[in-house]
Amino acid sequence: MAQLDDLAFFQRLARAGSLTATACELGLSLSAVSKRLEARLVVGLASRTTRRLTPA
Protein backbone atom coordinates (compact mmCIF):
# COMPACT_ATOMS: atom_id res chain seq x y z
CA MET A 1 0.00 0.00 0.00
CA ALA A 2 2.87 2.39 0.64
CA GLN A 3 3.82 2.18 -3.03
CA LEU A 4 0.32 3.29 -4.04
CA ASP A 5 0.57 6.21 -1.61
CA ASP A 6 3.93 7.14 -3.12
CA LEU A 7 2.52 6.97 -6.64
CA ALA A 8 -0.38 9.23 -5.68
CA PHE A 9 2.10 11.61 -4.02
CA PHE A 10 4.27 11.81 -7.15
CA GLN A 11 1.21 12.24 -9.34
CA ARG A 12 0.00 15.14 -7.21
CA LEU A 13 3.47 16.68 -7.26
CA ALA A 14 3.60 16.47 -11.06
CA ARG A 15 0.15 18.04 -11.43
CA ALA A 16 0.85 20.82 -8.93
CA GLY A 17 4.12 21.67 -10.61
CA SER A 18 6.03 22.63 -7.47
CA LEU A 19 6.80 21.45 -3.97
CA THR A 20 5.12 24.55 -2.52
CA ALA A 21 1.86 23.99 -4.41
CA THR A 22 1.88 20.32 -3.42
CA ALA A 23 2.41 21.23 0.23
CA CYS A 24 -0.55 23.64 0.10
CA GLU A 25 -2.80 21.04 -1.56
CA LEU A 26 -1.90 18.39 1.01
CA GLY A 27 -2.02 20.73 3.98
CA LEU A 28 1.61 19.94 4.80
CA SER A 29 4.67 22.06 5.30
CA LEU A 30 7.12 22.51 2.46
CA SER A 31 9.70 20.76 4.62
CA ALA A 32 7.48 17.69 5.05
CA VAL A 33 6.90 17.41 1.31
CA SER A 34 10.57 17.82 0.41
CA LYS A 35 11.68 15.32 3.08
CA ARG A 36 9.18 12.75 1.81
CA LEU A 37 10.42 13.24 -1.74
CA GLU A 38 14.05 12.93 -0.62
CA ALA A 39 13.26 9.74 1.31
CA ARG A 40 11.57 8.11 -1.67
CA LEU A 41 14.20 9.18 -4.20
CA VAL A 42 17.05 8.44 -1.78
CA VAL A 43 18.72 11.70 -2.74
CA GLY A 44 19.19 14.97 -0.92
CA LEU A 45 17.48 18.00 -2.44
CA ALA A 46 18.81 20.40 0.16
CA SER A 47 21.38 20.65 2.91
CA ARG A 48 19.67 21.40 6.20
CA THR A 49 21.13 22.93 9.31
CA THR A 50 19.39 24.48 12.30
CA ARG A 51 19.92 27.92 10.73
CA ARG A 52 19.76 27.47 6.98
CA LEU A 53 18.49 25.47 4.03
CA THR A 54 20.66 25.43 0.92
CA PRO A 55 20.47 23.49 -2.36
CA ALA A 56 22.42 20.24 -2.24
PyMOL Python script that loads the backbone (N, CA, C, O; Angstrom):
from pymol import cmd

cmd.read_pdbstr("""\
ATOM      1  N   MET A   1       0.803  -1.208   0.000  1.00  0.00           N
ATOM      2  CA  MET A   1       0.000   0.000   0.000  1.00  0.00           C
ATOM      3  C   MET A   1       0.842   1.267   0.000  1.00  0.00           C
ATOM      4  O   MET A   1       0.429   2.290  -0.548  1.00  0.00           O
ATOM      5  N   ALA A   2       2.014   1.205   0.609  1.00  0.00           N
ATOM      6  CA  ALA A   2       2.872   2.386   0.643  1.00  0.00           C
ATOM      7  C   ALA A   2       3.266   2.805  -0.766  1.00  0.00           C
ATOM      8  O   ALA A   2       3.401   3.997  -1.042  1.00  0.00           O
ATOM      9  N   GLN A   3       3.450   1.843  -1.657  1.00  0.00           N
ATOM     10  CA  GLN A   3       3.823   2.179  -3.028  1.00  0.00           C
ATOM     11  C   GLN A   3       2.703   2.939  -3.728  1.00  0.00           C
ATOM     12  O   GLN A   3       2.968   3.850  -4.512  1.00  0.00           O
ATOM     13  N   LEU A   4       1.447   2.568  -3.448  1.00  0.00           N
ATOM     14  CA  LEU A   4       0.322   3.294  -4.038  1.00  0.00           C
ATOM     15  C   LEU A   4       0.251   4.715  -3.496  1.00  0.00           C
ATOM     16  O   LEU A   4      -0.052   5.655  -4.230  1.00  0.00           O
ATOM     17  N   ASP A   5       0.530   4.863  -2.212  1.00  0.00           N
ATOM     18  CA  ASP A   5       0.568   6.205  -1.612  1.00  0.00           C
ATOM     19  C   ASP A   5       1.662   7.042  -2.262  1.00  0.00           C
ATOM     20  O   ASP A   5       1.464   8.223  -2.550  1.00  0.00           O
ATOM     21  N   ASP A   6       2.820   6.422  -2.490  1.00  0.00           N
ATOM     22  CA  ASP A   6       3.930   7.141  -3.124  1.00  0.00           C
ATOM     23  C   ASP A   6       3.570   7.547  -4.544  1.00  0.00           C
ATOM     24  O   ASP A   6       3.886   8.655  -4.978  1.00  0.00           O
ATOM     25  N   LEU A   7       2.915   6.658  -5.263  1.00  0.00           N
ATOM     26  CA  LEU A   7       2.518   6.966  -6.638  1.00  0.00           C
ATOM     27  C   LEU A   7       1.537   8.139  -6.664  1.00  0.00           C
ATOM     28  O   LEU A   7       1.659   9.034  -7.500  1.00  0.00           O
ATOM     29  N   ALA A   8       0.578   8.134  -5.761  1.00  0.00           N
ATOM     30  CA  ALA A   8      -0.383   9.233  -5.676  1.00  0.00           C
ATOM     31  C   ALA A   8       0.327  10.538  -5.299  1.00  0.00           C
ATOM     32  O   ALA A   8      -0.023  11.608  -5.796  1.00  0.00           O
ATOM     33  N   PHE A   9       1.321  10.438  -4.420  1.00  0.00           N
ATOM     34  CA  PHE A   9       2.096  11.611  -4.019  1.00  0.00           C
ATOM     35  C   PHE A   9       2.844  12.196  -5.218  1.00  0.00           C
ATOM     36  O   PHE A   9       2.802  13.405  -5.448  1.00  0.00           O
ATOM     37  N   PHE A  10       3.527  11.342  -5.979  1.00  0.00           N
ATOM     38  CA  PHE A  10       4.274  11.813  -7.150  1.00  0.00           C
ATOM     39  C   PHE A  10       3.341  12.370  -8.219  1.00  0.00           C
ATOM     40  O   PHE A  10       3.670  13.347  -8.893  1.00  0.00           O
ATOM     41  N   GLN A  11       2.190  11.752  -8.366  1.00  0.00           N
ATOM     42  CA  GLN A  11       1.208  12.238  -9.339  1.00  0.00           C
ATOM     43  C   GLN A  11       0.730  13.641  -8.949  1.00  0.00           C
ATOM     44  O   GLN A  11       0.630  14.529  -9.795  1.00  0.00           O
ATOM     45  N   ARG A  12       0.442  13.824  -7.681  1.00  0.00           N
ATOM     46  CA  ARG A  12      -0.001  15.136  -7.207  1.00  0.00           C
ATOM     47  C   ARG A  12       1.107  16.176  -7.370  1.00  0.00           C
ATOM     48  O   ARG A  12       0.840  17.320  -7.740  1.00  0.00           O
ATOM     49  N   LEU A  13       2.335  15.783  -7.095  1.00  0.00           N
ATOM     50  CA  LEU A  13       3.471  16.683  -7.260  1.00  0.00           C
ATOM     51  C   LEU A  13       3.621  17.106  -8.721  1.00  0.00           C
ATOM     52  O   LEU A  13       3.859  18.279  -9.010  1.00  0.00           O
ATOM     53  N   ALA A  14       3.482  16.161  -9.630  1.00  0.00           N
ATOM     54  CA  ALA A  14       3.600  16.471 -11.063  1.00  0.00           C
ATOM     55  C   ALA A  14       2.485  17.413 -11.510  1.00  0.00           C
ATOM     56  O   ALA A  14       2.729  18.344 -12.278  1.00  0.00           O
ATOM     57  N   ARG A  15       1.280  17.179 -11.041  1.00  0.00           N
ATOM     58  CA  ARG A  15       0.154  18.036 -11.427  1.00  0.00           C
ATOM     59  C   ARG A  15       0.267  19.437 -10.840  1.00  0.00           C
ATOM     60  O   ARG A  15      -0.066  20.424 -11.496  1.00  0.00           O
ATOM     61  N   ALA A  16       0.737  19.515  -9.600  1.00  0.00           N
ATOM     62  CA  ALA A  16       0.845  20.818  -8.928  1.00  0.00           C
ATOM     63  C   ALA A  16       1.982  21.645  -9.531  1.00  0.00           C
ATOM     64  O   ALA A  16       1.900  22.872  -9.597  1.00  0.00           O
ATOM     65  N   GLY A  17       3.025  20.976  -9.961  1.00  0.00           N
ATOM     66  CA  GLY A  17       4.124  21.670 -10.613  1.00  0.00           C
ATOM     67  C   GLY A  17       5.198  22.224  -9.703  1.00  0.00           C
ATOM     68  O   GLY A  17       6.219  22.718 -10.182  1.00  0.00           O
ATOM     69  N   SER A  18       4.989  22.151  -8.396  1.00  0.00           N
ATOM     70  CA  SER A  18       6.027  22.628  -7.475  1.00  0.00           C
ATOM     71  C   SER A  18       5.827  21.980  -6.110  1.00  0.00           C
ATOM     72  O   SER A  18       4.745  21.492  -5.783  1.00  0.00           O
ATOM     73  N   LEU A  19       6.891  21.990  -5.330  1.00  0.00           N
ATOM     74  CA  LEU A  19       6.799  21.454  -3.967  1.00  0.00           C
ATOM     75  C   LEU A  19       5.875  22.324  -3.116  1.00  0.00           C
ATOM     76  O   LEU A  19       5.110  21.811  -2.299  1.00  0.00           O
ATOM     77  N   THR A  20       5.948  23.625  -3.305  1.00  0.00           N
ATOM     78  CA  THR A  20       5.125  24.551  -2.521  1.00  0.00           C
ATOM     79  C   THR A  20       3.636  24.333  -2.790  1.00  0.00           C
ATOM     80  O   THR A  20       2.835  24.273  -1.857  1.00  0.00           O
ATOM     81  N   ALA A  21       3.269  24.215  -4.065  1.00  0.00           N
ATOM     82  CA  ALA A  21       1.865  23.992  -4.409  1.00  0.00           C
ATOM     83  C   ALA A  21       1.381  22.643  -3.873  1.00  0.00           C
ATOM     84  O   ALA A  21       0.248  22.525  -3.405  1.00  0.00           O
ATOM     85  N   THR A  22       2.234  21.640  -3.942  1.00  0.00           N
ATOM     86  CA  THR A  22       1.882  20.315  -3.417  1.00  0.00           C
ATOM     87  C   THR A  22       1.663  20.386  -1.913  1.00  0.00           C
ATOM     88  O   THR A  22       0.710  19.806  -1.392  1.00  0.00           O
ATOM     89  N   ALA A  23       2.540  21.092  -1.221  1.00  0.00           N
ATOM     90  CA  ALA A  23       2.407  21.233   0.227  1.00  0.00           C
ATOM     91  C   ALA A  23       1.080  21.907   0.580  1.00  0.00           C
ATOM     92  O   ALA A  23       0.395  21.482   1.510  1.00  0.00           O
ATOM     93  N   CYS A  24       0.723  22.947  -0.154  1.00  0.00           N
ATOM     94  CA  CYS A  24      -0.548  23.639   0.095  1.00  0.00           C
ATOM     95  C   CYS A  24      -1.731  22.710  -0.147  1.00  0.00           C
ATOM     96  O   CYS A  24      -2.663  22.674   0.657  1.00  0.00           O
ATOM     97  N   GLU A  25      -1.705  21.966  -1.234  1.00  0.00           N
ATOM     98  CA  GLU A  25      -2.801  21.044  -1.556  1.00  0.00           C
ATOM     99  C   GLU A  25      -2.969  19.960  -0.497  1.00  0.00           C
ATOM    100  O   GLU A  25      -4.090  19.575  -0.165  1.00  0.00           O
ATOM    101  N   LEU A  26      -1.851  19.472   0.031  1.00  0.00           N
ATOM    102  CA  LEU A  26      -1.897  18.386   1.011  1.00  0.00           C
ATOM    103  C   LEU A  26      -2.049  18.880   2.443  1.00  0.00           C
ATOM    104  O   LEU A  26      -2.269  18.090   3.361  1.00  0.00           O
ATOM    105  N   GLY A  27      -1.930  20.186   2.628  1.00  0.00           N
ATOM    106  CA  GLY A  27      -2.016  20.732   3.982  1.00  0.00           C
ATOM    107  C   GLY A  27      -0.793  20.386   4.813  1.00  0.00           C
ATOM    108  O   GLY A  27      -0.878  20.234   6.032  1.00  0.00           O
ATOM    109  N   LEU A  28       0.359  20.262   4.132  1.00  0.00           N
ATOM    110  CA  LEU A  28       1.612  19.938   4.798  1.00  0.00           C
ATOM    111  C   LEU A  28       2.579  21.100   4.660  1.00  0.00           C
ATOM    112  O   LEU A  28       2.367  22.013   3.862  1.00  0.00           O
ATOM    113  N   SER A  29       3.632  21.052   5.442  1.00  0.00           N
ATOM    114  CA  SER A  29       4.673  22.063   5.300  1.00  0.00           C
ATOM    115  C   SER A  29       5.547  21.722   4.093  1.00  0.00           C
ATOM    116  O   SER A  29       5.615  20.568   3.668  1.00  0.00           O
ATOM    117  N   LEU A  30       6.198  22.717   3.562  1.00  0.00           N
ATOM    118  CA  LEU A  30       7.124  22.510   2.461  1.00  0.00           C
ATOM    119  C   LEU A  30       8.216  21.524   2.880  1.00  0.00           C
ATOM    120  O   LEU A  30       8.629  20.673   2.092  1.00  0.00           O
ATOM    121  N   SER A  31       8.670  21.644   4.103  1.00  0.00           N
ATOM    122  CA  SER A  31       9.704  20.756   4.620  1.00  0.00           C
ATOM    123  C   SER A  31       9.234  19.298   4.623  1.00  0.00           C
ATOM    124  O   SER A  31       9.998  18.403   4.259  1.00  0.00           O
ATOM    125  N   ALA A  32       8.004  19.057   5.024  1.00  0.00           N
ATOM    126  CA  ALA A  32       7.481  17.688   5.055  1.00  0.00           C
ATOM    127  C   ALA A  32       7.409  17.093   3.656  1.00  0.00           C
ATOM    128  O   ALA A  32       7.726  15.919   3.462  1.00  0.00           O
ATOM    129  N   VAL A  33       6.997  17.886   2.691  1.00  0.00           N
ATOM    130  CA  VAL A  33       6.901  17.406   1.310  1.00  0.00           C
ATOM    131  C   VAL A  33       8.290  17.118   0.750  1.00  0.00           C
ATOM    132  O   VAL A  33       8.501  16.076   0.130  1.00  0.00           O
ATOM    133  N   SER A  34       9.233  18.025   0.959  1.00  0.00           N
ATOM    134  CA  SER A  34      10.570  17.815   0.409  1.00  0.00           C
ATOM    135  C   SER A  34      11.271  16.635   1.081  1.00  0.00           C
ATOM    136  O   SER A  34      11.989  15.886   0.420  1.00  0.00           O
ATOM    137  N   LYS A  35      11.069  16.465   2.381  1.00  0.00           N
ATOM    138  CA  LYS A  35      11.683  15.323   3.077  1.00  0.00           C
ATOM    139  C   LYS A  35      11.098  14.004   2.589  1.00  0.00           C
ATOM    140  O   LYS A  35      11.823  13.019   2.448  1.00  0.00           O
ATOM    141  N   ARG A  36       9.793  13.978   2.329  1.00  0.00           N
ATOM    142  CA  ARG A  36       9.181  12.748   1.812  1.00  0.00           C
ATOM    143  C   ARG A  36       9.739  12.425   0.425  1.00  0.00           C
ATOM    144  O   ARG A  36      10.048  11.271   0.127  1.00  0.00           O
ATOM    145  N   LEU A  37       9.864  13.435  -0.408  1.00  0.00           N
ATOM    146  CA  LEU A  37      10.415  13.238  -1.745  1.00  0.00           C
ATOM    147  C   LEU A  37      11.859  12.739  -1.661  1.00  0.00           C
ATOM    148  O   LEU A  37      12.241  11.811  -2.374  1.00  0.00           O
ATOM    149  N   GLU A  38      12.655  13.355  -0.793  1.00  0.00           N
ATOM    150  CA  GLU A  38      14.045  12.926  -0.619  1.00  0.00           C
ATOM    151  C   GLU A  38      14.118  11.484  -0.146  1.00  0.00           C
ATOM    152  O   GLU A  38      14.961  10.720  -0.616  1.00  0.00           O
ATOM    153  N   ALA A  39      13.245  11.102   0.776  1.00  0.00           N
ATOM    154  CA  ALA A  39      13.256   9.740   1.309  1.00  0.00           C
ATOM    155  C   ALA A  39      12.918   8.720   0.228  1.00  0.00           C
ATOM    156  O   ALA A  39      13.514   7.644   0.178  1.00  0.00           O
ATOM    157  N   ARG A  40      11.978   9.049  -0.624  1.00  0.00           N
ATOM    158  CA  ARG A  40      11.568   8.110  -1.674  1.00  0.00           C
ATOM    159  C   ARG A  40      12.577   8.036  -2.815  1.00  0.00           C
ATOM    160  O   ARG A  40      12.770   6.974  -3.407  1.00  0.00           O
ATOM    161  N   LEU A  41      13.216   9.151  -3.122  1.00  0.00           N
ATOM    162  CA  LEU A  41      14.199   9.179  -4.204  1.00  0.00           C
ATOM    163  C   LEU A  41      15.589   8.780  -3.728  1.00  0.00           C
ATOM    164  O   LEU A  41      16.480   8.518  -4.536  1.00  0.00           O
ATOM    165  N   VAL A  42      15.768   8.735  -2.415  1.00  0.00           N
ATOM    166  CA  VAL A  42      17.051   8.438  -1.778  1.00  0.00           C
ATOM    167  C   VAL A  42      18.140   9.391  -2.305  1.00  0.00           C
ATOM    168  O   VAL A  42      19.241   8.981  -2.671  1.00  0.00           O
ATOM    169  N   VAL A  43      17.781  10.662  -2.322  1.00  0.00           N
ATOM    170  CA  VAL A  43      18.716  11.700  -2.742  1.00  0.00           C
ATOM    171  C   VAL A  43      18.394  12.970  -1.954  1.00  0.00           C
ATOM    172  O   VAL A  43      17.233  13.245  -1.653  1.00  0.00           O
ATOM    173  N   GLY A  44      19.407  13.722  -1.632  1.00  0.00           N
ATOM    174  CA  GLY A  44      19.187  14.972  -0.923  1.00  0.00           C
ATOM    175  C   GLY A  44      18.883  16.110  -1.880  1.00  0.00           C
ATOM    176  O   GLY A  44      19.621  16.326  -2.842  1.00  0.00           O
ATOM    177  N   LEU A  45      17.821  16.828  -1.631  1.00  0.00           N
ATOM    178  CA  LEU A  45      17.478  17.996  -2.440  1.00  0.00           C
ATOM    179  C   LEU A  45      18.054  19.269  -1.839  1.00  0.00           C
ATOM    180  O   LEU A  45      18.258  20.263  -2.535  1.00  0.00           O
ATOM    181  N   ALA A  46      18.315  19.223  -0.536  1.00  0.00           N
ATOM    182  CA  ALA A  46      18.814  20.403   0.155  1.00  0.00           C
ATOM    183  C   ALA A  46      19.675  19.971   1.333  1.00  0.00           C
ATOM    184  O   ALA A  46      19.523  18.874   1.870  1.00  0.00           O
ATOM    185  N   SER A  47      20.574  20.853   1.716  1.00  0.00           N
ATOM    186  CA  SER A  47      21.381  20.647   2.913  1.00  0.00           C
ATOM    187  C   SER A  47      20.723  21.438   4.031  1.00  0.00           C
ATOM    188  O   SER A  47      20.534  22.649   3.919  1.00  0.00           O
ATOM    189  N   ARG A  48      20.379  20.754   5.098  1.00  0.00           N
ATOM    190  CA  ARG A  48      19.671  21.400   6.197  1.00  0.00           C
ATOM    191  C   ARG A  48      20.569  21.543   7.409  1.00  0.00           C
ATOM    192  O   ARG A  48      21.293  20.619   7.777  1.00  0.00           O
ATOM    193  N   THR A  49      20.513  22.712   8.021  1.00  0.00           N
ATOM    194  CA  THR A  49      21.132  22.935   9.313  1.00  0.00           C
ATOM    195  C   THR A  49      20.057  23.570  10.195  1.00  0.00           C
ATOM    196  O   THR A  49      18.939  23.808   9.738  1.00  0.00           O
ATOM    197  N   THR A  50      20.384  23.838  11.419  1.00  0.00           N
ATOM    198  CA  THR A  50      19.395  24.483  12.295  1.00  0.00           C
ATOM    199  C   THR A  50      19.147  25.929  11.901  1.00  0.00           C
ATOM    200  O   THR A  50      18.156  26.522  12.326  1.00  0.00           O
ATOM    201  N   ARG A  51      20.032  26.508  11.096  1.00  0.00           N
ATOM    202  CA  ARG A  51      19.916  27.919  10.732  1.00  0.00           C
ATOM    203  C   ARG A  51      19.648  28.175   9.265  1.00  0.00           C
ATOM    204  O   ARG A  51      19.290  29.295   8.900  1.00  0.00           O
ATOM    205  N   ARG A  52      19.810  27.174   8.408  1.00  0.00           N
ATOM    206  CA  ARG A  52      19.756  27.465   6.981  1.00  0.00           C
ATOM    207  C   ARG A  52      19.386  26.219   6.169  1.00  0.00           C
ATOM    208  O   ARG A  52      19.607  25.081   6.581  1.00  0.00           O
ATOM    209  N   LEU A  53      18.823  26.492   5.018  1.00  0.00           N
ATOM    210  CA  LEU A  53      18.489  25.466   4.032  1.00  0.00           C
ATOM    211  C   LEU A  53      19.101  25.909   2.704  1.00  0.00           C
ATOM    212  O   LEU A  53      18.768  26.972   2.180  1.00  0.00           O
ATOM    213  N   THR A  54      19.996  25.088   2.170  1.00  0.00           N
ATOM    214  CA  THR A  54      20.655  25.434   0.920  1.00  0.00           C
ATOM    215  C   THR A  54      20.542  24.286  -0.067  1.00  0.00           C
ATOM    216  O   THR A  54      20.455  23.129   0.346  1.00  0.00           O
ATOM    217  N   PRO A  55      20.540  24.575  -1.357  1.00  0.00           N
ATOM    218  CA  PRO A  55      20.471  23.494  -2.361  1.00  0.00           C
ATOM    219  C   PRO A  55      21.633  22.530  -2.189  1.00  0.00           C
ATOM    220  O   PRO A  55      22.747  22.939  -1.863  1.00  0.00           O
ATOM    221  N   ALA A  56      21.370  21.263  -2.407  1.00  0.00           N
ATOM    222  CA  ALA A  56      22.420  20.243  -2.241  1.00  0.00           C
ATOM    223  C   ALA A  56      23.374  20.231  -3.409  1.00  0.00           C
ATOM    224  O   ALA A  56      24.313  19.436  -3.431  1.00  0.00           O
TER     225      ALA A  56
END
""", "prot")
cmd.dss("prot")
cmd.show_as("cartoon", "prot")
cmd.util.cbc("prot")
cmd.orient("prot")
